[in-house]
Amino acid sequence: MGILKNMDMQQRVQRKLGGKKATLPVYIMEGLDNMAFVANAVSLVTYFFSYMNFSLTESATTLTNFSGTAFLLALVGGFISDTYMSRFKTCVLFACMELLGYGLLTTQAYFHQLRPIPCKDLAPNQISQCKSTTVGQAAILYSGLYLVALGTGGIKAALPALGADQFDAKNPKEATQLSSFFNWFLFSLTIGSIIGVTLINWIGANHGWGWSFGICTIAIFCAILFICMGKSLYRNNIPKGSPLTRIIQVFVAAFRNRKVQIPENTEELHEIHEKERDDNYEILKRTEQFRFLDHAAITIKPTPSGPWNLCTVTQVEETKILIRMLPIIFSTMFMNTCLAQLQTFTIQQSTTMNNKIKGFKVPGSTLPVIPLLIIFILIPIYDRIFVPFARRITGIPTGIRHLQRIGIGLVLSVISMAVAGFVETRRKSLAIEHNMVDSTEPLPISIFWLGYQYGIFGAADMFTLIGILEFFYAESSAGMKSLSTAISWCSAAFGYFTSTVVVVVVNKVSGGWLASNNLNRDKLNYFYYLLAVISILNFVFYLFCASCYIYKTVEDKQGDSKDNVELAKV
């Protein structure tokens, strides 16, 4: 009787935790972390080239590798969060690593003894003093960079899941708040990005990189303070052991039992009984896909029942869910490749265009703020107007399903690439028309023409980025929420890594569409149109994957089954 009373008390305490009040520190940490990360992601090429004496190619490659690795290392944070410690502790741990990384970068930027003499500051008769970075200087730089990459990667995996954990998707009221959380999470990310692209970059350009890195260091320190201030408000997850081990166990057990016939009555497959379950245990209903894996849940009497010989149906379904989700993430990778190309070539295009507006010069490097402003404007409209309207029609808290939201983003990315091709065709035609193909003077076309492609892609990012995050969180099993969130970030990682490969392959196959150093002679418009065509094919592949996807089904304590769409209805 005392045990039941104690459990009831724990449940009442847990219900009082979480909610909207617990997500404020999450929003603040995300904004501060992304402010620091984006500020460096758009400007480190200048630091590498002008202050560390890297070549232009080496500078661009180093930045691409840093950005891609940061997203890829989210897998490390996701694994640790699901296996060893709560998401809150994971956020604090990886934020401390990031703080140390920015501390190293700040120290190196501030003390000139830790950097080579910048070649740009040398007079022609002193050019012999221009030397490359020493081993020690490179060690400090790369240690700082990849501590930042590891830290921000771990935060990207654990922080969204920590915020989403504060809402119970089975509670109709909290389910709507969960949907809204992801939208406002992107909103906080966007605000941080806008400050990073504008204010932090301006400080770095006008007051030195020591100030820029120093502010990033202070921002991460404040992020740690804020996330710790909310500790007493959080609903904390209980690590359920390595999800990778559970997945491997399913494949091993299925292979060992491959010759055993699956029983006609699938109720005979192994599952944890009602009395053996705790309140945190999630029962997943069996699906017909990937029937081979069902062999892992067949009970064979003479065989000793261990985790490598016998798995539960829930464990098998957990593995099936991951297999079903992988094609979705693969079909969104190319969109991030397009984004990487857009960020690179749009800045180059801006250097050939008229950047004056009413007497003011608009630097091309500020163009990335356009999609951020579009997202900043669209999120409140989407969350406060579109979602409630769609919810009344569909009965789903998110208004539309996650896969539909992702699909809208992919369509918009196709439109963005097509618009980019049209704008570039227009720019080149003016260069020919005014006989300015080889001229270094700005063409008679405003830089704000580039805002169309950037703005549309910003809208695409709003739909796809949060659609993927929310989809992977909602569809993953209770024991691998952080790892699934980390997998969703891998789309961005591979987008960065493949962007360079795409340019090399297209140049080789096309005979040099982008081989010249003169955009007026290159065929960048053809390249954009090619990306649009490939994006259409990618969207067709996505439609096939989405149509084949089966949403997970969770059994409640009474044994009734509800899939995610049913649970979402108010």
N, C-alpha and C positions, 0 to 999 in steps of 0.2 A: 504493500500500500504506500509506504514511504517512497519507494523507487518511482512509482507512477506519479506521485505528487511532485517529486523532484523533476521528472521529465516534463510534466505539464508546466512547471514554473520556468524551466529552461526555454520551452517553446514560446511562452508569453514574453520573456525577455528578448528572444530572438525577433519576435514580431515588432517589438518597439524599436529595434535597431533598423538601420538602412533607411530607405526612402530618399526623397529629394534632398533633404538636409545633409545626407551623407555623401552626396555627389559633388557638392561645391568644392571641396579640396581636390577632387579628381579633375574637375574642369580647370582649376587654377594650375595644378601641376602639369597638365597637358599643354596649356597655353604657354607656360614658361619654358618647358622642355622643347616644344616645337619652335618657339621664338629663337632659341639658341641654335637648334639644329638647322633650320631653314636659312637663318642669317649666314651661316657658314657654307651651307650647300650651294648657295648662289654666288658666293664671292671668294671662296678659297683658292680658285684658280689664280686670281690676282696675287694672293699672298704667296702661293708656291712660286709663281713666275717672278714677281718683283722683289720678294724678300728672301726666298730660299734658293733662288737661282736655278730653279727647275726649267727645262725647256717647255715650250707651249704644249707639245704632245705629252710630255711626262706630267705636266700640271693637270691637263684634262683627264688623263688616265687615272692619276692618283685620286682626283675628286670623284670620278665615276666609281672607282673601286671602294672608296670610303662610303659613299652614299648607298651603293648596293649591299655592301657588307653590313651596314647598320640595320637594314631591313632583314637581311638573312639571319643575323644574330638574334633576332627576335625568337627564333626557334629555341635557343639556349634558355632564354628567360621563360618561355612557355613551358619547357620541359621541367625546369626547376620549380616553377610555381605549382604545377600539377602533381609533382612527385615528392618534394621535400618540404616546402614551406608555403605559408599563405600568400595570397597575391599582394597583400599590404607589405609584408616583409620583403617580398621579391622587389617591389617598387623601391623601397628604401635602400636595399642592397645595391641594386643596379644604378640608382641615382647617385649613390656614394662613389661608385666607379666612374660615372660620368663627371662628377665633381672633381675627382682626381685628374681626369683627362684634361678638362678645361684648365685646371690649375697648372698643369705642365705646359700647355700651349700659351697660357698667359705669361708664365715665367720666361719662356723662350722668346716670346714677342717683345717683352719689356727689356730684357737684358741683351744688348747687341752682341755680347761676347758669346752667346749661345747660338748665334746665327752667322752665316757667311756675310761678308761685306756685299750689300746689294749692288749688282752691276749697273743698275740704272742711275746710281748716285755717283759713279766714277766719271772723271773727265777722260777725254780720248787718250791723253798721254798716261793715264793710270789704268788702262784697260787690262794690263797684265796682272793686276791685283784681283781681277774678277775670277773667283774660284768657286767650284761646286761645293755642295754641302758635304761636310766631313761625316765619318761614320757615327761619331758621337752625337753630332747635331741631328742627323737623320734618325738616330735611335730615340732621341727626345721627341722629335716631331711625330714619328709613327707610333710611339707609345701613347702619346697624348691623343692622337687621332683615333686609334683603335680602342682605347679605353672609353672615349666618347661614343664610338660606334657600338661597343658592347653595352654600355650603360643605357643609351637611348633605345637600343634594340630590346633589351629586357623590359624597359618601361612600356614600349609599344605592345608587348605581349601581355603584360600583367595588368596595366592600368585600365584599358577598356573593359576587361573582364571584371576587375574590382568594382568599377562603377555599375556595370550591369548586374552584378551579384546583389546589389542593394534593392532589387525589385524581383518579386516573385511572378514569373510568367503565368503561373496557374491562377493567380488572383486577377480577376477582370480589371480592377482599377489599376493595379500595379503593372499589368501587362501594357496598358496604354502609356504609362509613365516610362516603362522600359523602352518602348519605341521612341518616345520623345528624347530619352537620354542620349541615344546614339546621334540624333540630329544636333543636339546642343553640344555634344562632345566634339563633333566636327566644327561647330561654331567657335568653340574655345580654341581648337587647333588652328582655325583660320585667323582669328584675332592675333594669336601668337605669331603666325607666319607673316601677317601684314606688318607687325611691329619689327620683326626680324629683317624683312626685305627692305624696309624704309629706314627706320630710325637707327637700328644697329649697324646697318651697312653704311649709313651716312657718318656715324661716329667713327667707324673703322677707316673710312676714306679721308676724313678731315682731322681726326685726332690720333690716329695710329691704331695698329692692331692690338697693342697691349690693352688699350681701353676697351676695344671690341670684345676680345676674349675675356677680359676682366668682368665685364657686365654679364656675359654668358655664365661665368663662374658664380657670380652673385645670384643670378636667376635660378640656377640649379640648387644652390644652397637654400634659397627661399622656398623652392618647390618641395624640398625635403621637409622643411619646417611646416608647411601647410598640410602636406599629406599626413604628417605625424599628429598634427592638431586634431585631425578627424578620427583618430584611432578608436576612441570610445563610441563612435557612431556606426562603425562598419559591421556589416554581416560578413564574417570571414569564412572562406571556404576551408574545408578540411582536406588536405592532400590525400589522395586515394592510391598512392603508389604510381610507379612508372606506367604511363599509358603505352609506351613503346613495348615494354615487356609484355603487357596484356595482349597487344596486337600480335606480337611474335608467337606467343603461346597459342593463339588461335590457329595460325598457319601450321605450327608444328603438330598440334593435336589433330587438325583436319587431315594432314598428310599421313599421320600414323593410323588414323581410322578410315583412310580412303577406300578400303575394300569392304567396309561395313555398310550395309544398306541403311539409308535414312528411314526411320519408322513411318508408316502411313499416317499414324496419329502423331502429329508433331508436338502434342502436349507431353509426349514421353521424353522429349529432349530435356536435358538437364537445366534446371533453374533453381535459384535460391527460394526456399519456401517462405511463406508469409511470416512465420514465427522467427525466422533467422534474419529477417531484414531489419535494418535500422531506418530512422526517419530520413536519412540522407541518401539511402540507396534507391536508385532509379531503375525501374524495370522496363526494358524495351521489348516491344512486341516483335515477333519473328516476321521477316519479310521473305518473299520468294526469290529475290535477286541473289546471285552468287551462292547457289545452293551447295556448292562444294564445301564452303566453309561451315555448313551445318553439321558436317561430320565431326567437328570439334566438340559438339554438345551431345554426342551419342554416348550413353552409359553402357559400358561393356563390363559385365559382372566380374569375370576372372581378372581383368586388368586393374592394377592399383590406380585409384583415382587421385591424381595429382594435378596441379595447374598446367602441366605440360602434356597431360593425357586427356583431361576432361575440362571443358570450359562451359560457362553458363550461356544461355541464349542471349542474355544481355551483353555479355562480353563479345559474342560473335557479331551481334548487331552493331556494337561499337566499332568493330573493324569494318563492317559493311558500310557504315556511315562515312568513314574516312575515305574508302574507295570511291563512294558515290560523289563525294565532294571534290576530289582531286581534278576531274575533268572541268569542273566549274572554274577552279582557280587557273587552270591551264588556258582556258578560253578568255580570260581577262588579262593575261600577261601582255598580249600584243598592244592593248590600249596604253599600257604604261611605256611600251617601247615608242609608241607614237608621241606620247607626252615628252619623253626625253628628247626626241628629234625636234619637237616643236620648241622646247626651251632653248636648244642649241642654235637652230637655224633662224628663229625669229629674231634673236639678238643680233645675228649677223646681218639679216635683212634691214634691221633698224638703222644700221650704220650707213646705209646707202639712201635713206629717205629723209625728208624734211622733218626735223624734230622740233621745230619752233611752233609755238601756239601763243598768240598775242604777246610776242616779245620774250616769252620764256622758252628756255631750252629743256626738252624732256629727255633725259638720258635713256638709252635703250635698255639699260640694266634694270630700269624700274618697271618694264613691261610685265614681268611676272606678277605684279600686284593686281593686274586687271582680273585674272580668273579668281583671285582671292576676294576681290571686292564683289564679284558676281556671286560667289558662294555666300559671302557675308549678307548680301541682300536677299538671296533666294531662300536661305534656311528658315528664317522666320515666316516667310510666305508659305513655304512647304509645310512646316510643322503646325502653324496656326490656322491656315486656311485650307490647303489641299488635303492634308491627312484627315481632319475632322469630316470634311465633305465626303471623301472616299470611304471613310469608316462607316458612315451611315448607309452606304450602298453595299459594301462588302461584309461588314461586321467584323473586320480584322483590325486590330489596334494600329497596325502599321499603314492602314489605308489600302495599300497594295502589297502583294507578297514580295519577299526579298528578291526572288529571281526576276520578277517583273521590273523591280527598281533597277537591278543591275542591267537588264536588257535595255531599258530606256537610256542609261548612260552609254552603253555601247553604240546605240544608234546615233546619239549626239556626237560621239567621237568620230564616227564616219562622216557626219556632216561637217565637223570641224576640219577634217583633213581635206575634204572637197573644197571648202571655203578657202583654206590655206593655199590650195593649188590655184584657185581663181585669182586671189590677191597677188600671188607671185607672177602669174601670167600678165596681169595688169601692170605690175611694177616693171617687168622686163620689156613690155611693149612700149612703155613711156621712155625707157632708156634707149631703145632703138629709134623711136619717133623723134627724140630730141638729140640724137647723135651723141649720147653720153655713155655708151657701152664701156668705154675704158676710162671714163672720167671719175675723179675722186670727189667731185662736187655732189651734194645731195640732189636726188631726183625730185621733180615737182609733184610729189605725192606725199601726203601726210603719213607720219609714223602711226597714226591712230587707225589706219586701215588694218594694221596687224591686230588691233583690239578685237575684231570680229572673231577670228579663229581662236584667240585666247579666251574670249568670253564664252563662246560655245563650249570650249573644252572645260572651262570652269564649271559650267552646268553639268557636263558629263561626269566630272569628278565628284560632284555633290551626290549624284544618284549612285554611282558605282562604288566609290570608296566606302561609304557607310553601309550601302547595300551588302557588300561583301563582308564587312565586319559583323554586322547584325546577323547575317545568314549563318556565318561560321559559328558564332556564339550560340545562336538559337538551336542549330541542328546538331551540334556536337553533344556527346554524352557528358554527364555531370563530372566525370573524371578527367576530361581533357579539354575544358573550356579555354584555358590559357594557351595550350599548344595549338588548338584550332585557330584562335585569334592570331597567333604567330604565323601560322601557315597562310592566313589571308594577306599578311604583309609581304609574303614571298613573291606575290604578283609584281609588286613594285621593285623588289630586288632584281628579279630576272629581267624586268623592263630596262633597268639601268645597264645590266650586264650585256644584254643582247643588242642594245642600241648601236654600239660601235660595230658589232658584227654585221648588222643590217646594212650600214653605210658601206662597209668594205665589200660585202657580197654584191650589192647593187652597183657599185662602181666597177667591179670586175665583170659582171654580166652585161652591163649596159655600155661598156666601153668608156666609162668616165663621166657619167652625168654630174658628179660632184667633185671631179678631180682638179678643177681649176681653182685658183685663189680669187677668181673674179665671179661673183654671183651673177653678174649681168651676162656672162658667157656660159655659166653652168645651166643645167636643166633641173633646177630645184622644183619647178612646177610639176614636171613629170614625176619626180620622186614623191611629191605630196599626193598626186593622183594615184600612184602605185600603192601608197600606204592606205588610201581610201578604199581601193579595190580589195586589198588584202584584209582590211578591216571588215568589209562586207562578207568575205568568205569566213572570217573569224566569227562574225555574228551568226552566220548560218550554222557553224559548228556549235556555237553556244546554244542556239535554239534546240538543236538535237540533244545536247547534254541536259538542258533544262527540262525538256519534255520527257526524258527518260528518268529524271530524278524522282525518287520516292521519299516523301517527308517522313521523318522518324515518328514512331507512335509510342507513347508512354502510357503504361498501365498505372491507374491510381490504386489506392490501398484496397478498394473494393474489387479490384481485378478488372475494372472497365478500361477500355482502350480509347485513348484520344490522341489524334495526331496534332502536330503543331498548329495546323490551320483551325482545328476545332477548339484547341485551347486558347486560340487567339480571339475567338468570338466572344463578344461581351454579352 
